[in-house]
């Protein structure tokens, strides 16, 4: 989960292309399809500060990342993804592809982004990327959230889909989201700290009230730990994760 380059945490599979896209080096860290738990603090929120439907602080990022040599490979990768979506029940006739023919630039990287949706739900995007100084250093990043794909496929209420029987019972969705995210971080070996990745974890736990511990934290941790383990084996067992969260809540509450 730690990144430590441009971000404290890994927030996207496309970061595996950093050597090629940012440094102009002839290699990448990973390529191909990559299911990856990620943490992002940029989810859309409503006027009360609560996460909107379709957004989470942590989710499983289903990506395909490739270094390419020709822009035409971009269309081929998108076509292959439509075949994958059709195979799980999100048929191509219900997919809309849209975007602007406008190049953006963020520091050393330029890109062109195309979004796609299933009926009325946005479900991901595909980006053609290249190094601004050397356009031959080129890659493609295609990404969708696993939870969003499940939402499009099932059309269940969002929070019920994510939290099951916990939704609307032991705590508000934002608190459940924070515990779920803390489980991922601590389970991946990140401990609360004043700065760095541990500081991000402590910031996330700041939204969990100290009285949440007797409300079922350990049960939610166990469920979340099992979910994350399905994609990336956790380094820390769930009982230890639950104890770490419960220790942090009283510490913050009495600081």
DRENFI-984759 format. One record per residue (C-alpha): x, y, z; residue in one letter. Coordinates in Angstrom, 3 decimals. Example, Ala and Ser with C-alpha at 12.3 -4.5 7.8 and 13.67 -1.06 7.14 Angstrom:
# DRENFI-984759
+----------+----------+----------+------+
:       c1 :       c2 :       c3 : rest :
+----------+----------+----------+------+
:   12.300 :   -4.500 :    7.800 :    a :
:   13.670 :   -1.060 :    7.140 :    s :
+----------+----------+----------+------+
# end
This chain:
# DRENFI-984759
+----------+----------+----------+------+
:       c1 :       c2 :       c3 : rest :
+----------+----------+----------+------+
:    0.000 :    0.000 :    0.000 :    x :
:    2.909 :    2.378 :    0.581 :    x :
:    4.175 :    4.340 :   -2.394 :    x :
:    6.251 :    7.220 :   -1.069 :    x :
:    7.029 :    8.867 :   -4.391 :    x :
:    4.312 :   11.336 :   -5.403 :    x :
:    1.777 :    9.970 :   -2.911 :    x :
:    2.123 :    8.315 :    0.501 :    x :
:   -0.113 :    5.420 :   -0.575 :    x :
:   -0.627 :    3.538 :   -3.819 :    x :
:   -3.698 :    5.173 :   -5.325 :    x :
:   -3.705 :    3.723 :   -8.838 :    x :
:   -2.269 :    0.871 :  -10.845 :    x :
:   -0.963 :    3.408 :  -13.365 :    x :
:    1.787 :    4.257 :  -10.892 :    x :
:    3.414 :    1.017 :  -12.039 :    x :
:    4.164 :    2.845 :  -15.307 :    x :
:    6.064 :    5.650 :  -13.534 :    x :
:    9.561 :    4.615 :  -14.693 :    x :
:    8.436 :    4.775 :  -18.339 :    x :
:    6.089 :    7.757 :  -18.227 :    x :
:    7.842 :    9.990 :  -15.692 :    x :
:   11.493 :    9.003 :  -15.967 :    x :
:   11.726 :    7.909 :  -19.606 :    x :
:   13.163 :    4.536 :  -18.546 :    x :
:   12.638 :    1.447 :  -20.776 :    x :
:   10.800 :   -0.607 :  -18.130 :    x :
:    7.683 :   -0.672 :  -15.927 :    x :
:    6.999 :   -2.214 :  -12.492 :    x :
:    3.913 :   -4.182 :  -13.568 :    x :
:    1.834 :   -4.708 :  -16.698 :    x :
:   -1.346 :   -6.482 :  -17.788 :    x :
:   -4.532 :   -6.897 :  -15.763 :    x :
:   -4.027 :   -5.915 :  -12.133 :    x :
:   -6.721 :   -6.202 :   -9.418 :    x :
:   -5.411 :   -3.929 :   -6.681 :    x :
:   -6.838 :   -2.511 :   -3.437 :    x :
:   -6.198 :    1.242 :   -3.385 :    x :
:   -6.891 :    4.172 :   -1.074 :    x :
:   -8.000 :    7.569 :   -2.346 :    x :
:   -9.193 :   10.505 :   -0.270 :    x :
:  -10.771 :   12.273 :   -3.253 :    x :
:  -14.186 :   10.574 :   -3.397 :    x :
:  -17.052 :   12.933 :   -4.216 :    x :
:  -19.068 :   14.161 :   -1.215 :    x :
:  -22.416 :   15.878 :   -0.811 :    x :
:  -23.115 :   19.216 :    0.888 :    x :
:  -22.988 :   17.537 :    4.326 :    x :
:  -19.540 :   16.065 :    3.677 :    x :
:  -20.806 :   12.501 :    3.270 :    x :
:  -19.590 :   10.281 :    0.444 :    x :
:  -21.924 :   10.160 :   -2.529 :    x :
:  -23.258 :    6.882 :   -3.855 :    x :
:  -20.635 :    5.197 :   -6.016 :    x :
:  -17.651 :    6.537 :   -4.051 :    x :
:  -15.443 :    4.969 :   -1.369 :    x :
:  -12.179 :    5.830 :    0.335 :    x :
:  -10.872 :    2.352 :   -0.507 :    x :
:  -11.843 :    0.007 :   -3.311 :    x :
:  -10.485 :   -2.678 :   -5.607 :    x :
:   -9.098 :   -1.056 :   -8.729 :    x :
:   -9.449 :   -3.385 :  -11.735 :    x :
:   -6.908 :   -2.097 :  -14.226 :    x :
:   -5.074 :   -3.005 :  -17.340 :    x :
:   -1.784 :   -1.178 :  -17.717 :    x :
:    0.448 :   -1.599 :  -20.745 :    x :
:    3.409 :    0.082 :  -22.365 :    x :
:    2.584 :    0.603 :  -26.049 :    x :
:    4.430 :    1.778 :  -29.134 :    x :
:    1.518 :    3.051 :  -31.275 :    x :
:   -1.615 :    5.059 :  -30.401 :    x :
:   -3.734 :    2.529 :  -32.337 :    x :
:   -3.087 :   -0.018 :  -29.571 :    x :
:   -5.283 :    2.180 :  -27.358 :    x :
:   -8.393 :    1.267 :  -29.381 :    x :
:   -7.471 :   -2.420 :  -29.399 :    x :
:   -7.189 :   -2.537 :  -25.601 :    x :
:  -10.565 :   -0.809 :  -25.246 :    x :
:  -12.152 :   -3.304 :  -27.646 :    x :
:  -10.767 :   -6.209 :  -25.614 :    x :
:  -12.179 :   -4.657 :  -22.415 :    x :
:  -15.642 :   -4.462 :  -23.981 :    x :
:  -15.370 :   -8.205 :  -24.593 :    x :
:  -14.490 :   -8.749 :  -20.922 :    x :
:  -17.441 :   -6.635 :  -19.766 :    x :
:  -19.812 :   -8.517 :  -22.061 :    x :
:  -18.529 :  -11.759 :  -20.601 :    x :
:  -19.658 :  -10.789 :  -17.087 :    x :
:  -23.050 :   -9.484 :  -18.224 :    x :
:  -22.365 :   -5.792 :  -18.959 :    x :
:  -23.089 :   -6.027 :  -22.671 :    x :
:  -21.462 :   -3.699 :  -25.176 :    x :
:  -24.830 :   -2.503 :  -26.500 :    x :
:  -25.386 :   -0.830 :  -23.095 :    x :
:  -21.934 :    0.779 :  -22.957 :    x :
:  -21.491 :    4.425 :  -23.925 :    x :
:  -18.003 :    5.753 :  -24.638 :    x :
:  -17.423 :    9.481 :  -24.433 :    x :
:  -14.628 :   12.002 :  -24.033 :    x :
:  -13.014 :   15.116 :  -25.440 :    x :
:  -10.266 :   15.208 :  -28.031 :    x :
:   -8.172 :   17.344 :  -25.702 :    x :
:   -4.705 :   16.606 :  -24.359 :    x :
:   -3.993 :   17.338 :  -20.695 :    x :
:   -0.599 :   17.608 :  -18.997 :    x :
:    0.394 :   16.956 :  -15.383 :    x :
:    4.055 :   17.656 :  -14.838 :    x :
:    6.037 :   15.191 :  -16.970 :    x :
:    3.041 :   13.254 :  -18.294 :    x :
:    0.519 :   14.081 :  -21.041 :    x :
:   -2.680 :   12.168 :  -21.647 :    x :
:   -5.966 :   11.742 :  -23.457 :    x :
:   -8.896 :   10.308 :  -21.460 :    x :
:  -12.022 :    8.484 :  -22.635 :    x :
:  -14.791 :    7.592 :  -20.161 :    x :
:  -17.315 :    4.788 :  -20.401 :    x :
:  -20.602 :    4.105 :  -18.667 :    x :
:  -23.096 :    1.269 :  -18.455 :    x :
:  -26.532 :    2.750 :  -19.102 :    x :
:  -26.637 :    5.624 :  -16.562 :    x :
:  -23.651 :    4.608 :  -14.394 :    x :
:  -20.033 :    5.714 :  -15.005 :    x :
:  -17.907 :    2.574 :  -14.656 :    x :
:  -14.392 :    3.607 :  -15.646 :    x :
:  -12.064 :    5.179 :  -18.146 :    x :
:   -9.136 :    4.474 :  -20.439 :    x :
:   -6.202 :    6.848 :  -20.802 :    x :
:   -3.482 :    7.108 :  -23.431 :    x :
:   -0.389 :    8.499 :  -21.671 :    x :
:    3.063 :    9.618 :  -22.773 :    x :
:    6.126 :   11.364 :  -21.450 :    x :
:    5.940 :   15.070 :  -22.342 :    x :
:    9.624 :   15.237 :  -23.269 :    x :
:    9.717 :   11.896 :  -25.112 :    x :
:    6.357 :   10.855 :  -26.620 :    x :
:    7.798 :    7.468 :  -27.594 :    x :
:    7.538 :    6.540 :  -23.890 :    x :
:    3.849 :    5.688 :  -24.132 :    x :
:    1.368 :    3.641 :  -22.113 :    x :
:   -2.309 :    2.824 :  -21.664 :    x :
:   -4.167 :    2.788 :  -18.341 :    x :
:   -7.647 :    1.250 :  -18.338 :    x :
:   -9.434 :    1.231 :  -14.994 :    x :
:  -12.712 :    0.360 :  -13.305 :    x :
:  -13.642 :   -0.114 :   -9.668 :    x :
:  -14.694 :   -3.677 :   -8.847 :    x :
:  -17.438 :   -2.345 :   -6.603 :    x :
:  -18.755 :   -0.069 :   -9.360 :    x :
:  -18.861 :   -2.971 :  -11.793 :    x :
:  -20.834 :   -4.986 :   -9.232 :    x :
:  -23.158 :   -1.994 :   -8.760 :    x :
:  -23.790 :   -1.749 :  -12.497 :    x :
:  -24.377 :   -5.497 :  -12.726 :    x :
:  -26.678 :   -5.916 :   -9.704 :    x :
:  -28.250 :   -2.433 :   -9.380 :    x :
:  -28.467 :   -2.962 :   -5.617 :    x :
:  -28.509 :    0.101 :   -3.321 :    x :
:  -24.904 :    1.263 :   -3.078 :    x :
:  -24.325 :    1.047 :    0.682 :    x :
:  -26.162 :   -2.255 :    0.943 :    x :
:  -23.905 :   -3.615 :   -1.803 :    x :
:  -20.761 :   -2.516 :    0.050 :    x :
:  -21.661 :   -3.261 :    3.669 :    x :
:  -24.464 :   -5.806 :    3.497 :    x :
:  -26.269 :   -6.137 :    6.838 :    x :
:  -24.062 :   -3.436 :    8.386 :    x :
:  -25.607 :   -0.747 :    6.157 :    x :
:  -27.852 :    1.565 :    8.142 :    x :
:  -27.405 :   -0.355 :   11.407 :    x :
:  -24.306 :    0.052 :   13.596 :    x :
:  -22.944 :    3.346 :   12.207 :    x :
:  -23.288 :    5.873 :    9.342 :    x :
:  -21.759 :    4.890 :    5.985 :    x :
:  -18.784 :    7.249 :    6.363 :    x :
:  -17.794 :    5.569 :    9.648 :    x :
:  -18.158 :    2.122 :    8.084 :    x :
:  -16.056 :    3.320 :    5.139 :    x :
:  -13.312 :    4.544 :    7.469 :    x :
:  -13.159 :    1.255 :    9.389 :    x :
:  -13.117 :   -0.651 :    6.101 :    x :
:  -10.219 :    1.480 :    4.846 :    x :
:   -8.329 :    1.264 :    8.149 :    x :
:   -8.655 :   -2.528 :    7.949 :    x :
:   -6.983 :   -2.494 :    4.531 :    x :
:   -4.139 :   -0.257 :    5.694 :    x :
:   -3.393 :   -1.984 :    8.994 :    x :
:   -3.865 :   -5.391 :    7.408 :    x :
:   -1.251 :   -4.372 :    4.831 :    x :
:    1.240 :   -3.489 :    7.578 :    x :
:    0.639 :    0.268 :    7.966 :    x :
:    0.562 :    1.384 :   11.624 :    x :
:   -0.841 :    4.694 :   12.936 :    x :
:    1.838 :    7.389 :   12.997 :    x :
:    2.277 :   11.137 :   13.003 :    x :
:    3.256 :   11.335 :    9.338 :    x :
:    3.654 :    9.311 :    6.166 :    x :
:    1.342 :    6.411 :    5.402 :    x :
:    0.621 :    6.053 :    9.119 :    x :
:   -0.452 :    9.676 :    9.193 :    x :
:   -2.974 :    9.017 :    6.418 :    x :
:   -4.318 :    6.081 :    8.446 :    x :
:   -4.671 :    8.262 :   11.541 :    x :
:   -6.473 :   10.908 :    9.477 :    x :
:   -8.945 :    8.272 :    8.258 :    x :
:   -9.572 :    6.982 :   11.785 :    x :
:  -10.209 :   10.554 :   12.972 :    x :
:  -13.744 :   10.253 :   11.539 :    x :
:  -14.505 :    7.200 :   13.709 :    x :
:  -15.946 :    8.201 :   17.109 :    x :
:  -14.241 :    6.623 :   20.158 :    x :
:  -17.543 :    5.017 :   21.172 :    x :
:  -17.577 :    3.018 :   17.926 :    x :
:  -15.496 :    0.177 :   19.412 :    x :
:  -18.414 :   -1.482 :   21.279 :    x :
:  -20.667 :   -0.937 :   18.242 :    x :
:  -19.211 :   -3.826 :   16.315 :    x :
:  -15.795 :   -2.729 :   15.047 :    x :
:  -14.332 :   -6.224 :   15.321 :    x :
:  -17.193 :   -7.766 :   13.346 :    x :
:  -16.887 :   -5.190 :   10.582 :    x :
:  -13.103 :   -5.599 :   10.558 :    x :
:  -13.473 :   -9.348 :   10.131 :    x :
:  -15.821 :   -8.904 :    7.171 :    x :
:  -13.614 :   -6.223 :    5.563 :    x :
:  -10.459 :   -8.249 :    6.142 :    x :
:  -12.014 :  -11.194 :    4.320 :    x :
:  -12.996 :   -8.967 :    1.416 :    x :
:   -9.530 :   -7.453 :    0.988 :    x :
:   -7.876 :  -10.857 :    1.368 :    x :
:   -9.744 :  -12.045 :   -1.718 :    x :
:   -7.582 :   -9.734 :   -3.834 :    x :
:   -4.379 :   -9.243 :   -1.855 :    x :
:   -3.463 :  -11.475 :    1.130 :    x :
:   -3.311 :   -9.434 :    4.330 :    x :
:   -0.029 :   -9.367 :    6.262 :    x :
:   -1.768 :   -8.835 :    9.623 :    x :
:   -4.562 :  -11.163 :   10.884 :    x :
:   -7.970 :   -9.590 :   11.456 :    x :
:   -7.980 :   -9.864 :   15.297 :    x :
:   -4.761 :   -7.835 :   15.426 :    x :
:   -6.244 :   -5.291 :   13.028 :    x :
:   -9.339 :   -4.922 :   15.231 :    x :
:   -7.201 :   -4.450 :   18.356 :    x :
:   -5.062 :   -1.825 :   16.608 :    x :
:   -8.163 :    0.174 :   15.627 :    x :
:   -9.687 :   -0.129 :   19.098 :    x :
:   -6.413 :    1.035 :   20.710 :    x :
:   -6.285 :    4.054 :   18.401 :    x :
:   -9.829 :    5.243 :   19.160 :    x :
:   -9.403 :    5.707 :   22.940 :    x :
:   -5.926 :    7.207 :   22.378 :    x :
:   -7.428 :    9.845 :   20.103 :    x :
:  -10.442 :   10.369 :   22.332 :    x :
:   -8.301 :   11.238 :   25.366 :    x :
:   -5.503 :   13.140 :   23.615 :    x :
+----------+----------+----------+------+
# end
